[in-house]
Amino acid sequence: MEAQKLAFVFPGQGSQKVGMLAELGEAYSSVKQTFAEASEALGYDMWELVQQGEQSQLNMTETTQPVLLTSSLAVWRLWQAQGGLQPTIMAGHSLGEFSALVCAGALDFADAVKLVRARGQFMQTAVPVGEGAMAAVLGLEDAQIEEICAAAEGVVEAVNYNSPGQVVIAGHTAAVEATIEKLKEAGAKRAMLLPVSAPFHTSLMRPAGEKLEQALAELTVNSPVIPVVHNVHAQTESDPAKIKALLTEQIYSAVKWVSCVEAMTEVGVECTLECGPGKVLSGLNKRIQKSLTCLNVDSPSTLDAALAAVSQ
């Protein structure tokens, strides 16, 4: 495969589960070494938490975010060590954008794991637990969803454009619950609350954005070696100051994943490789663009299959 046809994509929250990357960690010591670096930066044994901890603990956003970033970087480093083809472009879903920027050399790993732990804390404290909610909506046009959200009492917004006919809404709990009923009346196949503790990517997250902006101001961001497509506007950016601004804006803006994938296919991408646990993005990508080959790497067998698939 020619390099310009390969994109790496990085998963966001929801892909974490106890025991993830276990086989990869046993087969390749570099995986555990990456987790050891994160453990040193954060002050707890992350590999032990991921392998032996409670799922409820893993689902707390201030834990989920650094764990997923570390998982993705461990897989990326392994791919490099195995001589895997270099992608020409990258994108990450929400938190995954930070993983992409670390792998693209724009953010230092130790800085980034601390930053995304703080991002999780900022997001959780922006709205008290119970006051915010998120819901997945299947089977309606984007415009219909936006119209129904706009008419609601209280804050409720479309926040993830995940694939055609799959949108996530979020906002005040009561407003989200009322909007779910309205969406069902309008013909949604499904509209259901998600097991998430805060209304991510809504305007309610602006206080978290202000704190993240301050945290980013103290960090060095480099121009990425591999371009990263940003969630906010589905374009790449090389200016470090603009990257910082986009990461701040992203916390209270919608994730335009459909547009991100379309931006990659427009520059010739024919294959996406999901770098990290699960294959949520692979499923979305295939629905966005049926002609895409969608690979994922989170085990020795998927690593071998992906290496074979892209070396042809």
N, C-alpha and C positions, 0 to 999 in steps of 0.2 A: 504493500500500500504506500502511496506517496504521502509524505508528511502533511501536506496542506489539507489532506482529507480527514485528518484525525483531530478531534477536540476532546479535551478532558473536562468532565463535569463533576462537581463536588456536592454531595448531599447536605441537606439542612436538617433541622430538628424533626424527629419522628422516625429516623433511621436507626436510632440507638437501641441496642438490646443487650442484656447480660449474656456474656459468652461470645460476643462478636470478636472476630479476628483471632479466635483461640487457636485454630489450626495453623494459621499463618504465623502466629507468634511462636508456636512450637517448631515450625519448619525453618523459620528465618529469625536469627537472633537480633537482626537490625530492627525488627518490629518492636520488640521489647525495649530495645535501646532508645527508640524514639519516645516511647511511653515513660522511660526513666528520666529523660530530659524534661518532659512535661511535669513529672512528679516532683523533680527538683525545683522547678519554677513555682509550683503551686503549693508544695508542702504536704502532699499526701500521696499515697501509693496508687496511682491511677490504674495501672494494669490490674492490681488486685481488686479494685473497685469494679472495673469493667467485667472481670471474670467471676468474682465471688460476691459482689455487692447485691443490693436489692434493686429491682427495676424502678421502684418509686424514687429511689435516691438518684438513679441515672436520669430520670425524667425531670429532675429539678433543673431549670434552665441554666443556672450558674454552673452546674456540673455538665449537663448535656453539651453545652457549646464547646468548652475546651476538650472534652472527650472526642467529639466528632472531628474537630480540627486535627487533633493528634492522630486519630485513626486514618484520616485522609492523607496526612503528611507521611505516615508510616508506609502506606501503600505506594505513594508517589516515589519515596526514596527507594523502595524495593524495586519498583518498575525501572528506575534509572539504573540501579545496580545490575539488573538482569539484562540491560542493554535494550530496553523497550524503545520503540519509536517515539521521538519527541513530538508532542502535539504542536500545532501552530497557533492554537487559540484555546482559551479556557473560559468556563463560567461556573458559578456556584449558586445554589438556591439559598437565599437569605444568609444564614450563618456560613454556608458553603462558599460564599464570595470571599470571606476572610481566609478560608482554607486555600482557595485558588491563588490569592495574593501572596500567601506564604510560599506556596509551591512555585510561583512565578518570580520569587526573589524580591518582591516588593515590601514584605514585612518580615522582620526577624521572628523566628519561631517562639523563643522565650517571651518576647514582648507580646506576641499575638495570643498565646494561651492566657496570659494575665489579662490582656485587653478583652478577650471574649468572655472570660469569667466575669469581669466587671460589667460587660454589656448585658449579660444575663441578670446580674443583680440590678442594674439600672432598669431593665425591662420589667422585672418582677415588682419593683417598688414604685414604678410610675403609676400603676393602677392597683389598688388593694385586691388581694386574692378574693375571688367571688364576684367582684364588680365588673370584670371583663370576660368576654367569651369569644370563641371562634367557631365557625360552622362551615362544613363543606357543602357545596351546592352542585348537583349534577343535573344536566339536561336542559339548561336554559341558556339563551344567548347572553353574552356579556352585557349588552345594552339594557336588556330587561332587568337584570340583576341590579345594575347601577341605578336604574330608574326607581325600583322598589326601595332600595337602600336610601336614596335621596329623600323619599317621601316619609321615611320613618321618624318617629319621635325619639330623640336621643341620638348618640353617635353610632352609626353602623356603616361600614364601608367595605367595598370589594378590595381585598388586600393581596391575594395571590391569584394570578391568572396562570393556572398550572397546565392546562391543555384545553383544546376546544371542548366546551361543555362541562368543564370542571373548574370552578372558581371557589375560593375560600373568602368568606366575609368575616368581619370582626368588629367589635365595639363594646358598648355597654351591654351587660348580660340581658337586661329586660328588652332592650332594642333588638338585639340579635334574636332572642326567642320569638318576639312578635314578628320579625321579618321572616323567620323560618316558615311561620304559618302562611304569610302572604306569598312567599315563593312557591309553597306547595299549591296554594290556590291558583297561582299563575301557570302551574303545570310542571314544576320541577320534579324530576324522577325521584330525587332524594335531596333532603336538606337536613343535615344532622350535626349536632354539637360535636366538637372535637375535644379530646382529653388534654386540653392545653390550659395553662394557669393564667395567661394574660393575653390581651388583645394586640398581638404583635402586628407591626406595620400599619397601625392606624394613627390618626392625628393625636390620639390619647398618649402616644409614645413620645411626643415632643420633649417632655422633661427628661426622658432618657437620652434623647438626641443631644440635648445641651450638655449633659454629663459626659457622653461619649466624645463629643467635640473637644471638651477639655482634656480628656484622657489621650485622645489622638494628637493633640497639640504638643504633648511631651514626647511623642515617639517619632522616630525617623521612618519615613516611607520612601522607598526608592521607585524609580520607574521600572515596571515589570519587564522581565526578560522575554516572557511570553505574554501577548496581549490578553487581558481579561475583560469579558463583556459584563457590564454592570447591570444589576437588577433595575435600577431607577429609570434608565433611559435606553437600555439594550444597545449600548455602544461601548467601544474600548476607550481607555484613557491612559495617557503616558505621564501626565503632569502630576507629581506627588501631591501638590496642594489640592488639586481637583479630586484626586482619589480620596483624600481625607474628607473632603466636602461630600462626596458621593456616599461614603460609608456612614457619615452622620445622617444624611438625608434618608438613606435606605431604611433606617430604624422606624421611621414614621411614614414611609411611602410603600406603595404596592410593589410586590415582586412580579415583574413582567416576564415570567419565564417563557411564555409562548414567543414573545418578541425576541428574547435572548437566543432561543434555539433557531428561530428564523434568521437572525443576524448571522449565526454561524453557518447555516446552510447556504446563505447568500454568498459567502466567501469560499464556497466549495467543499465544506465539511460533508463527508458521507458516513462517518462513523463517530459515535460518541462513546467514551469509556468512562464509566462511573467509578470514581476513585474513592473508595471508602465503603462502609457497611451498607448492605441492602441493594435493592435495584428500583427504588421508587422513581428516580429520575429517568431510568431507562424506559420504564412504562410510559411516563409522560412524553418523553421525546418521540417514542414510536407513534403515539397518538397525534403529536404535532406534525410530524413528517414521516409518513409511512415508509419512505425509501431509505431511511437511516438504518444503518447497522448499529445496534445498541449493545455494548459489552459492559460488564461490570467486574471489578476485582475486589474480592474480600476473603478469598481462600486460596490454598495452593492450586486447586483444580481450575478455578476461574482465572487465576493468574496465568497458568499454562495455556489455557484456551485462548485468552486474550493475546498473549505473546505470539501464539501460532497464527491467530487471525489477522493481526496487523503486520506480520512480517512477509505476508505473501505479496 
